[in-house]
Amino acid sequence: MTWEMHNGSAFAQEARKRQESTLAGPSGHTYRLLNAMKILNNFDLEKWILLCVVWLVGSDHHSIYEVIAGANFHGMQVYANMNSIQIVEHMLWKLR
């Protein structure tokens, strides 16, 4: 079973405008995992987002943009001047 995204949705239109790849829509797995991980004392949003990117993008469930969109509800911002790959690169750079 796979999800198909409705190309007329506001999310799909925004992704096209930003020239971002899409597969299924905003990541519900990311949203739910981040909800659960907030119980940890040293919750680091960006590290958990990067883990979601490795897991969900690596297994072809979502695009990077969709993972970041799922994390948006938890405070991760999609920057207007950066595409999703640049956002992930920025988070990785901050970990150095």
Helices and strands as residue ranges (DSSP letters): H 10-17, H 28-37, H 45-52, I 53-57, H 58-58, H 64-71, G 72-74, H 84-95
